[in-house]
Every structure is written in C-alpha cells, then in structure tokens.
Amino acid sequence: MRWVIDTPVGPLRVEGGAEGLTAIAFAADSPPDVGEPPTALADAAAQLRAYFAGARRTFELRLGSQGTPFQRSVWSALGDVPFGQTTTYAALAAALGKPTATRAVGAANGQNPWAIIVPCHRVVGTNGHLTGYAGGVAIKRWLLDHEGRLAGTRIG
C-alpha cells in the first residue's frame, strides 16, 4: 500500500502495510494523493505532517524489517541523533564500535528506506559540509534549518 503526501519539501511517498512502514521516499514526479490515506498509513502521514508543522520532533511508527544487520544498526544509531543536531559518518562509525567503517556507515545511511523519520539528513561530512542526500542537498539544508529553528540551534 502506498500514499503520496504533499510537504514543504515536495511529495513524499509513504509505503507499508500490516508488517509496518516499509518506505518513505521523495516522490518529485508523483502528485499528492487526495483525501485521507489508507488506515495502515494514516499514522505515518499524520506524524509527518506534524513534523513539518513543527509539532513533532520524534516519530513513533512501526518500521518493517529490512536491511542487513549492519544497516539496521546504522539506522538505529541515526535515531539517536537528537533533533536539531548533526553528527558525522565517522562519529556514527565510532558509536557503533567500528571506527574504521566510515564508508560502510555512509553506504548504509544512503540506503535508509525511511527518509526523515530515520534522520539520515542529520549526518554531515567531517568538515561540517553537507553531503549527498536522497532528496538532494537543498532539501537536506531545508530539513536541518527547519529543525535548527525549532530547537534553537544553528546547524552548519
């Protein structure tokens, strides 16, 4: 099941079902759906709308089982990066007890199937510069600015 919602950063495709949320992806070529999302996706859509409205900083959604054990460990660690703050690939690798796995952490970050709710946008390069992002660097900057304004922090 899928649903496309309109957001300030463009359309987001929300996918999932009984097994949980399986993806949130940027869907620039998809017009938003009209009406209310299917029941299985309604909570995800509502939480995303609340995030963009500034009323939500964390997400409480059941995620589908995906990825390798290493990818899942990276995605879990991304959830520990506080709202309004950033980290680096090297810091994530160190936090996972794998300080030489910076590139592997970056690759796992890039394979994150749940844009925004698993906050891979909060990861920046070691020098603090913005690095690639599935939605594009401009959207990453928007998300970081949005969170920084709400948290009272300046990011990057």
MARZA-577850 format. One line per 4 residues: number of its first residue (from 1); their letters; for each residue y, x, z of N, C-alpha, C, CB. Coordinates in steps of 0.1 Angstrom, whole numbers, plus 5000, padded with zeros to 4 digits. Glycine has a CB too. Layout:
! MARZA-577850
NUM> a> Y,X,Z,Y,X,Z,Y,X,Z,Y,X,Z ~ ...
END
This chain:
! MARZA-577850
1> mrwv> 4988,5008,5000,5000,5000,5000,5012,5009,5000,5000,4990,5012 ~ 5023,5005,4993,5035,5013,4992,5047,5004,4992,5035,5022,4980 ~ 5058,5009,4996,5071,5002,4996,5082,5012,4994,5073,4994,5010 ~ 5092,5009,4987,5103,5018,4985,5116,5012,4991,5106,5020,4969
5> idtp> 5121,5020,5001,5133,5015,5008,5145,5023,5003,5132,5017,5023 ~ 5157,5017,5004,5169,5024,5000,5175,5031,5012,5180,5013,4994 ~ 5179,5043,5011,5185,5050,5022,5198,5058,5017,5175,5060,5028 ~ 5205,5063,5026,5217,5071,5022,5214,5083,5014,5225,5075,5034
9> vgpl> 5201,5088,5014,5197,5100,5006,5189,5096,4994,5189,5109,5015 ~ 5189,5083,4991,5182,5078,4979,5169,5070,4983,5179,5089,4970 ~ 5162,5065,4973,5150,5058,4976,5139,5066,4983,5145,5051,4963 ~ 5133,5061,4993,5121,5067,4999,5109,5058,4997,5124,5070,5014
13> rveg> 5098,5064,4993,5085,5056,4991,5077,5058,5004,5077,5061,4979 ~ 5074,5047,5010,5066,5047,5022,5052,5042,5018,5072,5038,5034 ~ 5041,5050,5022,5028,5046,5018,5019,5046,5031,5022,5055,5008 ~ 5009,5037,5031,5000,5037,5042,4992,5024,5042,5007,5039,5055
17> gaeg> 4985,5022,5053,4976,5010,5055,4970,5011,5068,4966,5009,5044 ~ 4958,5006,5069,4951,5005,5082,4949,5019,5088,4938,4998,5080 ~ 4947,5029,5080,4945,5042,5085,4958,5049,5090,4939,5051,5074 ~ 4969,5043,5088,4981,5049,5093,4990,5052,5081,4979,5061,5101
21> ltai> 5001,5058,5084,5011,5062,5074,5006,5074,5066,5025,5065,5080 ~ 5005,5073,5053,4999,5084,5045,5010,5092,5038,4989,5079,5035 ~ 5022,5087,5036,5032,5095,5029,5046,5088,5031,5029,5096,5015 ~ 5056,5096,5032,5069,5092,5030,5075,5103,5020,5078,5092,5044
25> afaa> 5079,5098,5009,5083,5108,4998,5096,5103,4992,5072,5110,4988 ~ 5103,5113,4986,5116,5109,4979,5111,5103,4966,5124,5122,4977 ~ 5118,5093,4962,5114,5085,4950,5126,5082,4942,5107,5072,4954 ~ 5133,5093,4937,5145,5091,4930,5144,5082,4918,5150,5105,4925
29> dspp> 5132,5081,4911,5131,5073,4899,5126,5059,4902,5121,5080,4890 ~ 5125,5055,4915,5120,5042,4918,5131,5034,4925,5108,5043,4928 ~ 5133,5022,4919,5143,5013,4925,5137,5008,4939,5146,5001,4916 ~ 5146,5005,4948,5141,5000,4961,5134,4986,4959,5152,4999,4971
33> dvge> 5124,4983,4967,5118,4970,4967,5127,4960,4974,5104,4970,4973 ~ 5125,4947,4970,5134,4937,4975,5126,4929,4985,5139,4928,4964 ~ 5132,4924,4996,5126,4916,5006,5121,4924,5017,5114,4908,5000 ~ 5111,4920,5024,5105,4927,5035,5093,4934,5032,5102,4916,5047
37> ppta> 5091,4946,5037,5079,4954,5034,5066,4948,5039,5080,4968,5040 ~ 5055,4952,5034,5042,4947,5039,5041,4950,5054,5030,4953,5031 ~ 5034,4942,5061,5032,4943,5076,5028,4957,5080,5022,4933,5081 ~ 5019,4964,5072,5014,4977,5076,5025,4987,5075,5003,4981,5067
41> lada> 5036,4985,5067,5046,4994,5065,5060,4990,5072,5049,4997,5050 ~ 5060,4979,5077,5073,4973,5083,5078,4982,5094,5070,4959,5088 ~ 5070,4987,5103,5075,4996,5114,5081,5009,5109,5063,4998,5124 ~ 5074,5015,5099,5079,5027,5093,5093,5025,5087,5069,5033,5083
45> aaql> 5094,5014,5079,5106,5011,5072,5117,5008,5083,5105,4999,5063 ~ 5114,5001,5093,5124,4998,5104,5128,5011,5111,5118,4988,5114 ~ 5119,5019,5114,5123,5032,5121,5131,5041,5112,5110,5039,5126 ~ 5128,5042,5099,5136,5050,5090,5150,5044,5089,5129,5050,5076
49> rayf> 5151,5031,5088,5165,5025,5087,5173,5028,5100,5164,5010,5085 ~ 5166,5027,5112,5173,5030,5124,5177,5045,5125,5163,5027,5136 ~ 5169,5054,5120,5172,5068,5119,5185,5070,5111,5161,5077,5113 ~ 5185,5064,5099,5197,5066,5091,5209,5059,5097,5194,5060,5077
53> agar> 5208,5049,5105,5219,5042,5111,5223,5049,5124,5215,5028,5115 ~ 5216,5060,5128,5220,5068,5139,5214,5062,5152,5235,5069,5140 ~ 5205,5052,5152,5200,5046,5163,5186,5051,5167,5199,5031,5161 ~ 5181,5061,5160,5167,5066,5163,5168,5081,5160,5156,5059,5155
57> rtfe> 5162,5089,5170,5161,5103,5168,5146,5108,5167,5167,5110,5180 ~ 5137,5100,5172,5123,5104,5170,5115,5092,5164,5117,5107,5184 ~ 5104,5094,5160,5096,5084,5153,5083,5082,5161,5093,5087,5138 ~ 5078,5069,5162,5066,5066,5168,5057,5058,5158,5069,5057,5181
61> lrlg> 5051,5066,5150,5043,5060,5139,5029,5067,5139,5050,5061,5125 ~ 5019,5059,5136,5005,5065,5134,5004,5071,5121,4994,5054,5137 ~ 5001,5084,5120,5000,5091,5108,4986,5091,5103,5006,5105,5109 ~ 4983,5090,5090,4970,5091,5085,4965,5105,5086,4969,5087,5070
65> sqgt> 4952,5107,5086,4946,5120,5088,4946,5127,5074,4932,5119,5093 ~ 4954,5138,5073,4955,5146,5061,4956,5160,5064,4967,5141,5053 ~ 4954,5169,5054,4956,5183,5055,4945,5191,5062,4969,5185,5063 ~ 4947,5204,5061,4937,5213,5067,4941,5214,5082,4938,5227,5060
69> pfqr> 4932,5220,5090,4936,5222,5104,4949,5230,5106,4924,5228,5111 ~ 4950,5240,5098,4963,5248,5099,4975,5240,5095,4962,5261,5090 ~ 4974,5233,5084,4985,5224,5080,4989,5214,5091,4983,5217,5067 ~ 4979,5208,5097,4981,5198,5108,4988,5205,5120,4968,5192,5112
73> svws> 4984,5218,5122,4990,5225,5134,5005,5227,5131,4983,5238,5137 ~ 5008,5231,5118,5022,5233,5115,5030,5220,5115,5023,5239,5100 ~ 5024,5209,5110,5031,5196,5110,5033,5192,5125,5023,5186,5102 ~ 5024,5194,5133,5025,5191,5147,5037,5199,5154,5012,5193,5155
77> algd> 5037,5212,5150,5048,5220,5156,5062,5216,5151,5045,5235,5152 ~ 5062,5211,5139,5075,5206,5133,5080,5195,5142,5074,5201,5119 ~ 5071,5187,5147,5075,5176,5156,5082,5180,5169,5064,5167,5159 ~ 5080,5193,5172,5086,5199,5185,5100,5204,5183,5077,5209,5190
81> vpfg> 5104,5205,5170,5118,5210,5168,5127,5198,5171,5120,5214,5152 ~ 5136,5201,5181,5145,5190,5186,5155,5185,5175,5153,5195,5198 ~ 5157,5172,5176,5167,5165,5168,5181,5173,5169,5169,5150,5172 ~ 5187,5176,5158,5200,5182,5158,5199,5198,5159,5208,5177,5169
85> qttt> 5187,5203,5158,5185,5217,5159,5176,5222,5147,5178,5221,5172 ~ 5176,5235,5145,5168,5241,5135,5159,5252,5140,5176,5246,5123 ~ 5149,5256,5132,5141,5267,5136,5138,5274,5123,5127,5263,5142 ~ 5131,5285,5123,5128,5293,5112,5112,5293,5109,5133,5308,5113
89> yaal> 5108,5297,5097,5094,5298,5094,5088,5308,5104,5092,5302,5080 ~ 5095,5319,5106,5090,5330,5115,5088,5325,5129,5099,5342,5114 ~ 5098,5317,5134,5097,5312,5148,5085,5302,5149,5110,5305,5152 ~ 5083,5294,5138,5072,5284,5138,5059,5292,5139,5072,5275,5126
93> aaal> 5058,5302,5130,5045,5310,5130,5043,5317,5144,5046,5322,5119 ~ 5053,5322,5150,5051,5328,5163,5047,5317,5173,5064,5335,5168 ~ 5053,5306,5173,5050,5295,5182,5035,5291,5181,5059,5283,5180 ~ 5030,5292,5169,5016,5289,5166,5006,5300,5170,5014,5285,5151
97> gkpt> 5012,5311,5174,5004,5323,5178,4999,5331,5166,4992,5318,5186 ~ 5006,5329,5154,5002,5335,5142,5015,5342,5136,4996,5325,5132 ~ 5020,5352,5143,5033,5357,5138,5034,5363,5124,5038,5368,5148 ~ 5022,5366,5119,5022,5372,5105,5020,5361,5095,5011,5383,5104
101> atra> 5019,5349,5099,5016,5338,5089,5029,5330,5085,5007,5328,5096 ~ 5040,5337,5084,5052,5331,5080,5051,5324,5066,5064,5341,5079 ~ 5046,5331,5056,5044,5324,5043,5035,5312,5043,5039,5335,5033 ~ 5024,5313,5051,5015,5302,5052,5021,5290,5059,5002,5307,5060
105> vgaa> 5030,5293,5069,5037,5282,5075,5047,5276,5065,5045,5288,5088 ~ 5053,5284,5057,5062,5279,5047,5055,5270,5037,5069,5290,5040 ~ 5043,5275,5033,5035,5267,5024,5031,5253,5030,5023,5275,5019 ~ 5026,5254,5042,5022,5241,5049,5034,5232,5051,5016,5245,5063
109> ngqn> 5046,5238,5054,5058,5230,5055,5061,5223,5042,5070,5239,5059 ~ 5059,5230,5031,5062,5224,5018,5052,5213,5014,5061,5235,5008 ~ 5040,5213,5021,5030,5203,5018,5031,5191,5027,5016,5209,5018 ~ 5041,5191,5036,5042,5180,5046,5043,5166,5038,5055,5182,5054
113> pwai> 5034,5157,5041,5034,5144,5033,5044,5134,5039,5021,5138,5033 ~ 5050,5137,5051,5058,5127,5057,5073,5132,5059,5052,5124,5071 ~ 5080,5131,5048,5094,5136,5048,5101,5129,5059,5100,5134,5034 ~ 5110,5135,5065,5120,5131,5075,5113,5128,5089,5126,5118,5071
117> ivpc> 5102,5120,5089,5096,5117,5102,5089,5129,5108,5087,5106,5101 ~ 5083,5138,5100,5078,5151,5104,5089,5160,5098,5063,5154,5098 ~ 5098,5165,5107,5111,5170,5103,5111,5184,5097,5120,5171,5114 ~ 5104,5186,5085,5104,5199,5078,5118,5203,5074,5095,5198,5067
121> hrvv> 5127,5193,5073,5141,5196,5069,5148,5205,5080,5149,5184,5067 ~ 5142,5206,5092,5148,5214,5103,5145,5228,5102,5144,5208,5116 ~ 5137,5232,5092,5133,5246,5091,5142,5253,5081,5118,5248,5087 ~ 5148,5264,5085,5157,5272,5076,5152,5286,5075,5172,5272,5082
125> gtng> 5158,5294,5066,5154,5308,5064,5158,5316,5076,5160,5313,5051 ~ 5152,5328,5078,5155,5337,5089,5170,5340,5090,5147,5349,5088 ~ 5177,5340,5079,5191,5343,5079,5200,5331,5081,5195,5349,5066 ~ 5193,5319,5084,5200,5307,5086,5203,5299,5074,5213,5309,5094
129> hltg> 5200,5304,5062,5203,5297,5050,5193,5286,5047,5203,5307,5038 ~ 5198,5276,5041,5189,5265,5037,5179,5270,5026,5197,5253,5032 ~ 5167,5266,5028,5157,5270,5018,5152,5257,5011,5145,5277,5024 ~ 5143,5258,5002,5138,5247,4994,5134,5235,5003,5127,5251,4986
133> yagg> 5135,5223,4996,5132,5211,5003,5127,5201,4992,5144,5205,5011 ~ 5117,5193,4995,5112,5184,4985,5122,5174,4979,5101,5175,4991 ~ 5132,5170,4987,5142,5161,4982,5154,5169,4976,5147,5153,4993 ~ 5154,5182,4977,5165,5190,4972,5173,5195,4984,5173,5183,4963
137> vaik> 5180,5207,4982,5188,5213,4993,5199,5204,4997,5192,5227,4988 ~ 5205,5197,4987,5216,5188,4991,5212,5177,5001,5222,5181,4978 ~ 5200,5172,4999,5195,5162,5009,5192,5168,5022,5183,5155,5003 ~ 5186,5180,5022,5183,5187,5034,5197,5189,5042,5177,5201,5031
141> rwll> 5207,5194,5035,5220,5196,5041,5225,5182,5047,5230,5201,5031 ~ 5224,5171,5040,5228,5158,5045,5221,5155,5058,5226,5147,5034 ~ 5207,5156,5058,5199,5153,5070,5204,5162,5082,5184,5155,5067 ~ 5206,5175,5079,5210,5183,5090,5224,5180,5095,5209,5198,5086
145> dheg> 5233,5177,5086,5246,5173,5090,5246,5159,5098,5255,5171,5078 ~ 5238,5150,5093,5236,5137,5100,5231,5139,5114,5226,5128,5092 ~ 5221,5147,5116,5215,5149,5129,5225,5157,5138,5202,5157,5128 ~ 5232,5167,5132,5242,5175,5139,5253,5167,5144,5247,5186,5131
149> rlag> 5258,5157,5136,5269,5149,5141,5264,5140,5153,5274,5139,5129 ~ 5253,5135,5151,5248,5126,5162,5244,5134,5175,5235,5118,5158 ~ 5240,5146,5174,5236,5154,5185,5247,5162,5191,5224,5163,5182 ~ 5258,5162,5183,5270,5170,5187,5268,5185,5185,5273,5168,5202
153> trig> 5260,5189,5175,5257,5203,5172,5261,5206,5158,5242,5206,5174 ~ 5264,5218,5156,5267,5223,5142,5255,5230,5137,5280,5231,5141 ~ 5249,5226,5126,5238,5233,5120,5242,5240,5108,5226,5223,5118 ~ 5239,5253,5108,5241,5261,5096,5255,5263,5092,5234,5255,5085
END
